Amino acid sequence: MNLYVAIIINVAAAVPAEDDHNNRCGASALQECLQAVGAEHAALGVDELLPADGLELSLLALKHAARTLGFHAEGYRWERPSPPSFTRGRTSAIVPLLLAGNRRHYIAILESREESALCVDFPMAPQWIDYQTLRSVYQWDGTMLYISRTQANTAQALHRFGGELIQVSVGGTFLFSLASLTAVLMIFGRPQGSRARLTSRQGFTLVETLVAL
C-alpha cells in the first residue's frame, strides 16, 4: 500500500513580519488563487478581510479570508518530493518560500503537474517552476494552502496522486513574514517520489487519522 504523509495545517497565531507596510504578497497570492477557481472581483473582498498594515498576515488569515468569501481552504504539508497534480480552474494553492535573510514570501500555484507547478508572483506572469527548485533553492517545506470552490474539488485533487492519504493533525504555529520576490522569480526559468513515513517533528503532536478520499 502506498502511503504518503500530509499534515493539516492548523495555524494558531501570527507574528509580526518585517516592517514593510507596502507588502501585500499574501493578499496578492490569495487573489490569484480565487480568480483561478472562478471568483469574480476577488480583489474587492480580500483586502477588507486581511490586516490593513500587512504586518500580521499568516496562512491562518488567508485561510479564514478564503472561507469567509465562500471558498474551501485547507492546508497540507507534503513529505513526498512533489505534491498531487491538479488542473487549473477548480483548485489552486498558496505556498510560502524562504528568501535571503530568513524572509518569508507567498506565491500562488495555479496548476500542478507531476514535478512542476504553474506559479505566479504578482505582478509577474505565471511561469512553470519545478518543485525541486522550490525546495532546494527557496526552502519550500512542502506546505500548501489549497483554495477550491468546494471541499469536493480539493478532495478530488488530493486523490489523484494514488494510494491512500494519511492526514496528520498538528497543533502548531506557522509564522510567516513578507518580502518581495519579483526579482528572485526571474531566475526560475533556469533548468534545475520517494515514499514518505510518519515522523515526530519537534514542537508538533502527531495524531494519525487514515482518510479514504
N, C-alpha and C positions, 0 to 999 in steps of 0.2 A: 504494500500500500504506500502510495506517495503522500507523504505528509509534509506540509510546509507551514511555517510559523508566521502569523500576523499578529500584531499587538494592537488592540483597540486603544487609541489614544484618548485618555481622559485627562484633559489639561485642567488642572485645578486653579491655576493663577497665572498672572503675568508679571514680569519685572520690567521696570522702565528700560527702554533701549537707549541707544546713543542719542545725544541731544541734537536731533535733526527734525525740526518742525515741518519741513517740506517733504519728508519721506513718506510716500504712500504706496510702497511696493505691495504690501499685503492687500490693501483695498483694490489696487490695480489687478493683482492676480485673481482676486475673487470676482471682479467684474468680468475679466476674460473668461473665467470658468462658467459663470452664469450665462453669459452671451453664447458660449459654445454649446450649452444644452438648451438653448432656445428662449432664454429670458429676454423680454422686451424692455428696453430702457433700464437695464440693470444698474447703470451708474447712478440713476436718480435715487435709488433706495439704499445703496451700500454705505455711502459716507454718513448718512444720518444714523446708522446703527453702530458705527465704529468710533473710537476716541478721536476727537477733533484734532488733537495735537500730534497724533501719530506716535506717541511715546510708549504706549502700553498695549500695542497690538500683539495678539497671540493667536495661536491656532484655535484656541477656545473661542475668542472673539469672532474669528472668521467663521467658525462652525455655527455659532449662535446666530450670526448675521444671516448666513445662508438659510438656516432653518426658519428664522423669522420671516424671511421673504418667500417661504413656502417650498423650499427645496430640501432634498435629503442630503445630509452631510455627515460623514463618519471618517474617523482617522484610523490608519493602519500603519504598522512598521513592518516592512518585508525583510526577512532574513535571506531569502534567495537572491541571487545576483540581479535578476530582472523581475519586476512585478508582473501581474497578469496584463495581457493586452486588452485594450478596449478601443472601440471605434469612436470617431468624432460625432458628436450630436446628442448622445444620450448620457455620457459620463465624461467628467473632466477631473482634474486634481490640482491641488496646491502643494508644492514641495518647498522645504527650507534648504538653503545652501549655506555653506560656511565660507566666508571670504577672508582675505588677509586681515589681520588684526582681530581675529575671532569675531567677526561681524556676521550676523545672520541676514539673509535676504530671501524673499519669497518670489517664486516664479510659478507660472501656470503650465500645466500639461494638458493639451487639448486632445491628444491621441497617443496611445501606447501600442507599439508593435515589437514583439519579440525582445530585442536587445536595445531598442532606442525609443525615444519619445519626441513628440512634436511639442517643443517648448516655446513659450512666448514670455518675454520680459518687456512689458510696455515701456516706451512706445515702439520698440523694435518689432520687426515682422517675425512670425513664427519660423522656427528652424528645427531640423531634426538633430538631436544630440543623443549619443549612446549613453546608456546607464553606467557603463564602466567609467566614463569621463566624469559623470556627476558624482560618482562615489570616490574615485581616486584623486581627482583634481579639486573638486569643490566640496568634498567631505559630506556628501549627502548620506544620511544614515538609514535610508530606506523608508522614512516617514512620508506618508501621502495622505492628505485630506481630500477624500473623494467627494465631489459635488455632482449630484444627479437630480433629475426630475422627480424620481421616486426611489424608494428603497429597492424595488424590484430591479431597476436599472443598475444599481450598484451591485446587487447580488448576482445579476447576470454577468457583469464584467469580472467579478472575482471568481466565478465558477469556471471561467474559460481556461484557467491555467491547468485544470485537470487535478485528479486526486481529491482529497478532502481538505477542508480548511480548518486549521486549529486557530481559534481566536484566544489570545492570552490577555486577560483583563489586567490592567495595571492601574495602580493609584499613584500617579506621579505627576510632576510638574515639568512641562517643557517650556523653556524660556527662549524667546526669540527677540533679538534686536534687529533693526532695519538698516540696510545700506544699499546704495545704488549698484546695480550690476550691468548697466548698459555697456560700459567699455569691456567688461570681462567677457560677456557673452559673444562679443565679436570674434573671439579666438576659438569658439566652439566648433567652427567649421573644419578644424584640422582633424586628420584621422587619429584616432586613438586605439539549468544550473545544478549548482550543486545542491544536494539535499541539505535542508536545514534541520536543526534539532533544538529542542527546548533547553534553554539555559537560564540560570538565575542571573539577573542583571543587578548591579549594585543600586540600592535605593528603590527597587521595584519588588512588589509582592506579586508573584505569578500565580494565577488561578487558571487551570486548564479547562476549557469547555469545548467539546467537539461539536462542530456545526456542519450539518449537511445542507448545502445550498441547492 
